[in-house]
Amino acid sequence: MDGISNAHLLEFLEYLRQEHTKGDKSALLKAVEYCGINRLVMPDWVVGYFIRSFGKWEKLEVKTLDEAFEVERKSFRIDTEREFMYKATDVYLAVLDCEKQGIPIGVEDAFRIVAEKFHTNPDKVAKMYKYVRHNDPIGRGLEQLRPKKIHKKDKK
């Protein structure tokens, strides 16, 4: 693995650590999966929290692994979430295609066009676009490659 790829992998693990610290307990399980997929040695924070959480379940201190890892899906609709997961990256890429064609990113423009293509609404497209852009490794990587826009206040 080259240095740039390794740096991105470590950056994403740091992002997950910060999310876990902020209270997103599922970030620990995402980090375990990420390390496994990328054949990485787990950072100390992952090992420590995993052993502590799994130990609660193994010692019968809690009934479920959900309790042990402090993860829960409240008001969770599996069909809605599954649709979101399956479509989000494709929606994000479709929005970028619109941008390449000169169509502004927004509810009245690219999001509306992409919503028609994916048989959904522009608000859901906006949510998917923002999620992938900020949370998905693909989106975060592509955002780094996109040219930076100069805003009016930045021009001098």
Secondary structure, 3 states (H helix, E strand, C coil): CCHHHHHHHHHHHHHHHHHHHHCCCHHHHHHHHHHHHCCCCCCHHHHHHHHHHHHHHHCCCCCCHHHHHCCCCCCCCHHHHHHHHHHHHHHHHHHHHHHHCCCCCCCCCHHHHHHHHCCCCHHHHHHHHHHHHHHCHHHHHHHHHCCCCCCHHHCC
